[in-house]
Amino acid sequence: MPWTKKSLKNRIKKIIGNRLLIIASNREPYIHLYREGKIEYIRPVGGAVTALDPVMRVCKGTWVAYGSGNADKEVVDEKSEVRVPPENPKYKLRRIWLTKEEENGYYYGYANKSLWPLCHMAYARPNFDEVEWAYYKIVNQKFADTILEIVKNKKAFVWIQDYHLLLLGKMLKEKNENLLTAHFLHIPWPNPEAFRVCPQKIEILEGLLANDLLGFHIRYHCSNFMETVRLEMEARVDRERTSVTYGGHEAFIRAFPISIDFDENSKSADSKEVEAAMKRLKHEFSTEDNAFLMVGLDRIDYTKGIVEKIQAVDRFFEKFPEYKGKVTFIQKGGLSRMHIAKYKELNEELNNLVEEVNWKHSTEKWSPVIFIRKHMTRTEVTALYKMADACLVSPLHDGMNLVCKEYIAAKNDLNGAVLLSQFTGAARELGDAIFVNPYDRENFAITIKEVIEMPQAEKQKRMKNLRNVVKENNIYKWAGKFLEELKKI
């Protein structure tokens, strides 16, 4: 039986029973902001919130997250809770409030200057600071105290998300050993040689191994984690059961490739709102109907390979000048973590690179690269996907990457192609994508030309196969398989 919203809803009761369902993540699924004196909300970009929001709409329960919007406090009740989605409430969002010092030390500090570069093989050196580590522990404890307050003496399943809350499982179990906890890592797990440099490695591993189930995107990350534990701790690593026993507690390690709500994304691509957004965007960007349009959509982050992507586009026009004026690349870059020096430097580097490439190749009526920094609604993003003849997804290292799956779901007419980095988790699933090495600028440029010139029948065949894969392996299957595995345990 295929996994759908309805089938997950029917099975969720059997799996969870009468337990409370609590999701814990740093980022909240809805952010309330003041705009021109009025309170509005946005849905932030990011794989975790994009994937989990449709699951929570089905499963109900409570989502615990850091309240980051400047109007977040205005819409919550006395418990710091608000029901979401705002237009059709399905579940509760419990917001946690952080001081500037806590946010700076925990999020901009240890999470993103230490753990993020440690886990991504993008040749950025991690920085370990004892004060930032202290704030990381303080905020993890805040999450634990809030969740324990929600649960009280009830039965509950706590589903922890990502690298911001690696200590949370242990903190919860120390106070309530009857809790069922699972942790899913949305980023890669590094090889043991990389992880061993972390001064806090034992506390992090103990935090994760307190959970009943640990999920990673692919088996390779599972293997890296288990080998790390074998080398760093006195624990029993069972390869047959794919589990680790530490301190008398067995944690099971499994791979769950995350995905999207394919049907919802595909349906929205044919909506009148998306059609109207396409017309607006074509007018805004002055794109010709007969021009070949390539698109990229990433947070501005050094792991996403945006610099390498634009350099490949530059090399493409150098090698094949006959395509000038006929091919345009639109890159949507969401500003991110600008309090961190490395991200500020990257943003400046991108500004200079786009200016340089456009100066080199542009004509009076055409520029090769259009860089968008403004926030785009979900409708506008879908319109951008639908307009594009090709999607360039080229991270230097990525746990999964859902942009390529969203693009595939939007291509109901089969008119599109995915150029995909071989260093993404998605590359293991999407065999009909066209693979690139983002470090190999020359071959990247040649591959762009090959995709442009690829026969339409070949593109449609590949896109049809890609859509079948994403449709079958959707977000409800991911959630269902995860929860079914938990039930076995």
C-alpha positions as CSV (number, residue, x, y, z in Angstrom):
1,M,0.0,0.0,0.0
2,P,1.5,3.4,-1.0
3,W,2.1,5.9,1.8
4,T,-0.2,8.9,1.6
5,K,-1.4,11.6,4.0
6,K,-4.5,9.4,4.7
7,S,-2.6,6.1,5.2
8,L,-0.2,7.8,7.6
9,K,-3.1,9.2,9.6
10,N,-4.7,5.8,9.8
11,R,-1.5,4.1,10.9
12,I,-0.3,6.7,13.3
13,K,-2.8,5.8,15.9
14,K,-1.7,2.2,15.9
15,I,2.0,3.2,16.1
16,I,1.9,5.9,18.7
17,G,-1.3,4.8,20.5
18,N,-2.2,7.2,23.4
19,R,1.3,8.8,23.6
20,L,1.8,12.5,23.1
21,L,3.7,13.4,20.0
22,I,6.3,16.1,20.4
23,I,8.7,17.4,17.8
24,A,11.7,19.4,19.0
25,S,13.8,21.6,16.6
26,N,15.7,24.8,16.6
27,R,13.8,26.4,13.7
28,E,10.1,26.9,14.0
29,P,7.7,26.0,11.1
30,Y,6.0,29.4,11.2
31,I,7.5,32.8,12.0
32,H,5.4,35.8,13.0
33,L,6.7,39.2,11.9
34,Y,5.7,42.9,11.9
35,R,5.3,44.3,8.4
36,E,4.0,47.8,8.0
37,G,2.5,47.7,11.4
38,K,0.6,44.4,10.9
39,I,1.5,40.9,12.1
40,E,2.1,38.5,9.2
41,Y,3.7,35.1,9.1
42,I,6.2,33.3,6.9
43,R,7.2,29.7,6.4
44,P,11.0,29.6,6.7
45,V,13.2,27.7,4.1
46,G,15.0,24.6,5.2
47,G,14.7,20.9,4.8
48,A,13.6,20.1,8.3
49,V,10.6,22.4,8.5
50,T,9.6,21.8,4.9
51,A,9.5,18.1,5.5
52,L,8.0,17.9,9.0
53,D,5.1,20.5,8.7
54,P,2.9,18.2,6.5
55,V,3.6,15.3,8.9
56,M,2.6,17.3,11.9
57,R,-0.6,18.4,10.2
58,V,-1.5,14.8,10.0
59,C,-0.2,13.6,13.4
60,K,-1.2,16.7,15.4
61,G,0.8,17.0,18.7
62,T,3.1,19.8,19.8
63,W,6.1,21.3,18.0
64,V,8.7,22.9,20.4
65,A,11.0,25.4,18.7
66,Y,12.9,28.7,19.3
67,G,10.6,31.7,18.7
68,S,12.7,33.9,16.5
69,G,10.1,36.3,14.9
70,N,9.8,39.9,16.2
71,A,6.0,39.4,16.5
72,D,6.2,35.8,17.9
73,K,5.4,36.8,21.5
74,E,2.3,38.8,20.4
75,V,0.4,35.7,19.1
76,V,1.0,33.1,21.8
77,D,-1.0,32.3,24.9
78,E,0.2,32.3,28.5
79,K,2.0,29.0,27.9
80,S,3.9,30.5,24.9
81,E,1.8,28.3,22.5
82,V,0.0,29.1,19.3
83,R,-2.0,26.8,17.0
84,V,-0.7,26.5,13.4
85,P,-0.9,26.7,10.4
86,P,-2.5,30.1,11.1
87,E,-5.0,29.8,8.3
88,N,-6.1,26.2,9.3
89,P,-4.8,25.2,12.7
90,K,-3.8,21.5,13.0
91,Y,-1.2,21.3,15.8
92,K,0.4,23.4,18.6
93,L,3.6,25.3,18.3
94,R,5.3,25.9,21.7
95,R,7.9,28.6,21.5
96,I,11.1,28.8,23.6
97,W,12.6,32.3,24.2
98,L,16.3,32.8,24.2
99,T,18.4,35.8,25.3
100,K,20.7,37.4,22.7
101,E,23.7,35.8,24.6
102,E,22.1,32.4,24.4
103,E,21.2,32.7,20.7
104,N,24.7,34.0,19.9
105,G,26.5,31.2,21.9
106,Y,24.3,28.3,21.1
107,Y,23.2,28.9,17.5
108,Y,25.7,31.3,15.9
109,G,28.4,29.9,18.1
110,Y,28.6,26.2,18.9
111,A,26.0,24.9,16.5
112,N,27.2,26.7,13.4
113,K,30.8,27.5,14.0
114,S,31.6,24.1,15.5
115,L,29.2,21.4,14.6
116,W,28.2,22.5,11.1
117,P,31.7,22.7,9.6
118,L,32.7,19.6,11.6
119,C,30.0,17.5,9.9
120,H,30.3,18.9,6.4
121,M,33.4,18.1,4.3
122,A,33.6,21.5,2.8
123,Y,37.1,22.3,4.1
124,A,36.0,24.9,6.6
125,R,37.8,24.5,9.9
126,P,35.5,24.2,13.0
127,N,36.0,26.5,15.9
128,F,35.5,25.2,19.4
129,D,34.8,27.7,22.2
130,E,34.2,26.7,25.8
131,V,31.7,29.6,26.4
132,E,29.7,28.7,23.3
133,W,29.7,25.1,24.4
134,A,28.3,26.2,27.8
135,Y,25.5,28.1,26.0
136,Y,24.8,25.1,23.8
137,K,24.2,23.0,27.0
138,I,22.1,25.7,28.6
139,V,19.7,25.9,25.6
140,N,19.5,22.2,25.2
141,Q,18.4,22.1,28.9
142,K,15.8,24.8,28.2
143,F,14.3,22.5,25.5
144,A,14.4,19.6,28.0
145,D,12.7,21.5,30.8
146,T,10.0,22.8,28.4
147,I,9.2,19.3,27.0
148,L,9.2,17.7,30.5
149,E,6.7,20.4,31.5
150,I,4.4,19.6,28.6
151,V,4.6,15.8,29.2
152,K,4.3,15.8,33.0
153,N,3.3,12.2,33.9
154,K,1.9,11.3,30.5
155,K,3.3,8.8,28.0
156,A,5.0,10.6,25.2
157,F,7.2,10.1,22.1
158,V,9.7,13.0,21.6
159,W,11.1,13.3,18.0
160,I,14.3,15.4,18.1
161,Q,15.6,17.1,15.0
162,D,19.1,17.9,13.8
163,Y,22.4,19.1,15.1
164,H,21.2,21.9,17.4
165,L,19.9,19.5,20.1
166,L,22.4,16.7,20.3
167,L,22.3,16.6,24.1
168,L,18.5,16.7,24.5
169,G,17.9,12.9,24.4
170,K,20.1,12.3,27.4
171,M,18.7,15.3,29.3
172,L,15.1,14.0,28.9
173,K,15.9,10.4,29.8
174,E,17.7,11.4,33.0
175,K,14.5,13.0,34.2
176,N,11.9,10.6,32.7
177,E,13.2,7.2,31.6
178,N,9.8,6.2,30.4
179,L,9.9,8.7,27.5
180,L,10.4,7.2,24.1
181,T,12.9,9.4,22.2
182,A,14.3,9.4,18.7
183,H,16.7,11.8,17.0
184,F,17.0,12.4,13.3
185,L,20.1,14.1,11.9
186,H,19.3,16.3,8.8
187,I,23.0,16.8,8.1
188,P,25.8,14.2,7.3
189,W,27.7,12.4,10.0
190,P,31.5,12.8,9.4
191,N,34.0,10.0,9.3
192,P,35.7,9.1,12.6
193,E,39.0,10.9,11.7
194,A,37.1,14.2,11.2
195,F,34.9,13.8,14.3
196,R,37.7,12.9,16.7
197,V,39.0,16.6,16.7
198,C,35.9,17.6,18.6
199,P,36.8,18.3,22.3
200,Q,33.2,17.6,23.4
201,K,32.9,14.4,21.4
202,I,32.1,12.0,24.3
203,E,29.3,14.2,25.7
204,I,27.8,14.5,22.2
205,L,27.9,10.8,21.6
206,E,26.4,10.1,25.0
207,G,23.6,12.5,24.3
208,L,22.7,10.8,21.1
209,L,23.1,7.2,22.4
210,A,20.5,7.9,25.1
211,N,17.8,7.9,22.4
212,D,15.9,4.7,21.5
213,L,16.3,5.3,17.7
214,L,18.8,7.4,15.7
215,G,18.1,8.2,12.1
216,F,20.4,9.4,9.3
217,H,19.6,10.1,5.6
218,I,21.8,7.3,4.2
219,R,23.6,4.1,5.4
220,Y,27.0,5.7,4.8
221,H,26.2,8.2,7.6
222,C,25.0,5.3,9.8
223,S,28.3,3.5,9.2
224,N,30.3,6.6,10.0
225,F,28.5,7.1,13.3
226,M,28.8,3.5,14.4
227,E,32.5,3.4,13.6
228,T,33.0,6.7,15.5
229,V,31.4,5.1,18.5
230,R,33.5,2.0,18.2
231,L,36.7,4.0,18.2
232,E,35.8,6.6,20.8
233,M,33.7,4.8,23.5
234,E,33.6,1.6,25.4
235,A,30.3,0.5,23.9
236,R,29.0,-2.6,22.2
237,V,28.5,-2.0,18.5
238,D,26.3,-4.7,16.9
239,R,26.6,-4.6,13.1
240,E,23.9,-7.3,12.6
241,R,21.3,-5.5,14.7
242,T,22.7,-2.1,13.6
243,S,22.6,-0.9,17.2
244,V,24.9,0.4,19.9
245,T,24.6,-0.6,23.6
246,Y,26.0,1.9,26.0
247,G,25.4,2.1,29.8
248,G,23.0,-0.8,29.5
249,H,20.8,1.1,26.9
250,E,20.5,-0.1,23.3
251,A,20.1,2.6,20.6
252,F,19.1,1.5,17.1
253,I,20.7,3.2,14.1
254,R,18.8,3.4,10.9
255,A,18.8,5.2,7.5
256,F,15.6,7.1,6.5
257,P,16.0,9.2,3.3
258,I,13.8,12.3,3.9
259,S,11.5,13.6,1.2
260,I,8.6,16.0,0.5
261,D,4.8,16.0,0.1
262,F,5.0,15.1,-3.6
263,D,1.2,15.2,-4.3
264,E,0.8,18.6,-2.6
265,N,3.8,20.1,-4.4
266,S,2.6,18.7,-7.7
267,K,-0.9,19.9,-7.3
268,S,0.1,23.5,-6.3
269,A,2.3,23.7,-9.4
270,D,-0.9,23.7,-11.5
271,S,-2.7,26.3,-9.5
272,K,-3.8,29.7,-10.8
273,E,-1.7,31.4,-8.1
274,V,1.5,29.8,-9.5
275,E,0.5,30.7,-13.1
276,A,0.0,34.3,-12.0
277,A,3.4,34.3,-10.1
278,M,5.1,33.0,-13.3
279,K,3.9,35.9,-15.3
280,R,5.0,38.4,-12.7
281,L,8.5,36.8,-12.4
282,K,9.0,36.6,-16.2
283,H,8.2,40.3,-16.4
284,E,10.4,41.1,-13.4
285,F,13.4,39.2,-14.7
286,S,12.8,40.0,-18.4
287,T,13.2,36.4,-19.4
288,E,12.3,35.5,-23.0
289,D,9.9,32.6,-23.6
290,N,12.4,31.0,-26.0
291,A,15.4,31.3,-23.7
292,F,16.8,28.3,-21.7
293,L,16.3,29.1,-18.1
294,M,18.4,27.5,-15.3
295,V,17.6,27.9,-11.6
296,G,19.3,27.4,-8.3
297,L,17.8,27.7,-4.8
298,D,20.0,27.6,-1.7
299,R,20.7,29.3,1.6
300,I,23.8,31.4,1.4
301,D,26.2,28.8,2.9
302,Y,29.7,27.7,2.0
303,T,28.5,24.0,1.9
304,K,25.9,24.7,-0.9
305,G,28.5,25.3,-3.6
306,I,26.9,28.5,-4.9
307,V,30.3,30.0,-5.8
308,E,31.3,26.9,-7.7
309,K,28.0,26.9,-9.5
310,I,28.3,30.5,-10.7
311,Q,31.9,29.8,-11.7
312,A,30.7,26.8,-13.8
313,V,28.1,29.1,-15.5
314,D,30.9,31.6,-16.2
315,R,33.1,28.9,-17.7
316,F,30.1,27.6,-19.8
317,F,29.8,31.0,-21.5
318,E,33.6,31.2,-21.9
319,K,33.6,27.9,-23.7
320,F,30.4,28.2,-25.6
321,P,29.8,31.9,-26.4
322,E,27.2,31.1,-28.9
323,Y,24.8,30.6,-26.0
324,K,25.1,34.2,-24.8
325,G,21.7,35.8,-24.8
326,K,20.0,32.4,-25.1
327,V,20.6,31.0,-21.6
328,T,20.0,32.7,-18.2
329,F,20.8,31.4,-14.7
330,I,18.6,32.6,-11.8
331,Q,20.0,31.9,-8.3
332,K,17.8,32.4,-5.3
333,G,20.1,32.9,-2.2
334,G,18.5,33.1,1.2
335,L,20.5,35.2,3.6
336,S,21.7,33.1,6.6
337,R,23.8,33.3,9.7
338,M,25.2,36.8,8.8
339,H,26.5,37.2,12.4
340,I,29.2,34.7,11.5
341,A,32.2,36.2,9.7
342,K,32.6,33.3,7.2
343,Y,29.0,33.9,6.0
344,K,29.5,37.6,5.7
345,E,32.6,37.0,3.6
346,L,30.8,34.5,1.4
347,N,28.0,37.0,0.8
348,E,30.5,39.6,-0.2
349,E,32.3,37.1,-2.4
350,L,29.0,36.2,-4.2
351,N,28.3,39.9,-4.8
352,N,31.6,40.4,-6.4
353,L,31.5,37.2,-8.4
354,V,28.0,37.9,-9.9
355,E,29.1,41.4,-10.8
356,E,32.2,40.1,-12.4
357,V,30.5,37.4,-14.5
358,N,27.7,39.7,-15.6
359,W,30.3,42.4,-16.6
360,K,32.2,39.9,-18.6
361,H,29.3,38.3,-20.6
362,S,26.3,40.6,-20.5
363,T,24.8,42.5,-23.5
364,E,22.6,45.6,-23.5
365,K,19.4,43.5,-23.0
366,W,20.7,40.4,-21.3
367,S,22.7,39.4,-18.2
368,P,23.8,35.7,-17.7
369,V,23.2,35.6,-13.9
370,I,20.3,37.0,-11.9
371,F,20.8,36.8,-8.1
372,I,17.7,37.0,-5.9
373,R,18.1,37.7,-2.1
374,K,14.6,38.8,-1.2
375,H,12.2,36.4,0.6
376,M,10.0,34.5,-1.8
377,T,6.7,32.9,-1.0
378,R,6.2,29.2,-1.5
379,T,4.0,30.1,-4.5
380,E,6.8,32.2,-6.0
381,V,9.4,29.4,-5.5
382,T,7.1,26.9,-7.2
383,A,6.6,29.3,-10.1
384,L,10.4,29.6,-10.4
385,Y,10.7,25.8,-10.5
386,K,8.0,25.6,-13.1
387,M,9.6,28.2,-15.3
388,A,13.0,26.6,-15.2
389,D,14.3,24.2,-18.0
390,A,16.9,22.9,-15.6
391,C,17.7,23.0,-11.8
392,L,21.3,23.2,-10.7
393,V,21.7,21.6,-7.3
394,S,25.4,21.4,-6.5
395,P,26.3,21.3,-2.8
396,L,29.9,20.5,-1.8
397,H,28.4,18.2,0.8
398,D,24.7,17.7,1.9
399,G,22.7,15.3,4.0
400,M,19.9,15.0,1.5
401,N,18.8,18.2,-0.3
402,L,15.1,18.7,-0.9
403,V,15.3,21.4,-3.5
404,C,15.8,18.8,-6.3
405,K,12.8,16.9,-5.1
406,E,10.6,20.0,-5.0
407,Y,11.7,20.9,-8.5
408,I,10.9,17.4,-9.7
409,A,7.4,17.6,-8.1
410,A,6.7,20.9,-9.9
411,K,7.5,19.5,-13.4
412,N,4.1,18.0,-14.2
413,D,4.8,18.7,-17.9
414,L,8.1,16.6,-17.7
415,N,9.9,19.6,-19.2
416,G,13.0,19.9,-17.0
417,A,16.3,18.4,-16.0
418,V,18.2,18.1,-12.7
419,L,21.9,18.7,-12.5
420,L,22.8,17.1,-9.1
421,S,26.0,17.1,-7.1
422,Q,27.2,13.6,-6.5
423,F,27.9,14.6,-2.9
424,T,24.3,14.9,-1.8
425,G,22.2,12.2,-0.1
426,A,19.7,12.7,-2.9
427,A,22.2,11.3,-5.4
428,R,21.7,7.9,-3.9
429,E,18.0,7.9,-4.8
430,L,17.7,10.0,-8.0
431,G,19.5,7.8,-10.6
432,D,18.0,9.7,-13.6
433,A,19.5,13.1,-12.5
434,I,22.5,14.3,-14.4
435,F,25.4,14.2,-12.0
436,V,28.1,16.8,-11.5
437,N,31.2,17.3,-9.4
438,P,31.0,20.9,-8.2
439,Y,34.8,21.0,-7.7
440,D,35.3,20.2,-11.5
441,R,34.4,23.5,-13.1
442,E,35.4,22.3,-16.6
443,N,33.1,19.2,-16.7
444,F,30.3,21.1,-14.9
445,A,30.3,23.6,-17.8
446,I,30.3,20.9,-20.4
447,T,27.5,19.1,-18.6
448,I,25.4,22.3,-18.7
449,K,25.8,22.3,-22.5
450,E,24.9,18.6,-22.7
451,V,21.7,19.2,-20.8
452,I,20.7,22.1,-23.0
453,E,21.2,20.0,-26.1
454,M,19.7,16.8,-24.7
455,P,16.8,15.5,-26.8
456,Q,13.4,16.4,-25.4
457,A,12.4,12.7,-25.3
458,E,15.4,11.8,-23.2
459,K,14.7,14.7,-20.7
460,Q,11.0,13.6,-20.4
461,K,12.0,10.0,-19.9
462,R,14.4,10.9,-17.1
463,M,11.9,13.3,-15.5
464,K,9.2,10.7,-15.5
465,N,11.4,8.3,-13.7
466,L,12.5,10.9,-11.2
467,R,8.9,11.8,-10.5
468,N,8.0,8.1,-9.9
469,V,10.8,7.8,-7.3
470,V,9.9,11.0,-5.4
471,K,6.2,10.2,-5.6
472,E,6.7,6.7,-4.1
473,N,9.3,7.8,-1.5
474,N,7.4,10.7,-0.2
475,I,7.4,12.4,3.2
476,Y,4.6,10.2,4.6
477,K,6.6,7.1,3.8
478,W,9.6,8.6,5.5
479,A,7.6,9.4,8.7
480,G,5.7,6.1,8.6
481,K,8.8,4.0,8.2
482,F,10.5,5.9,11.0
483,L,7.6,5.5,13.4
484,E,7.1,1.8,12.4
485,E,10.8,1.2,13.2
486,L,10.2,2.8,16.6
487,K,7.3,0.6,17.3
488,K,9.4,-2.5,16.6
489,I,11.9,-1.3,19.2
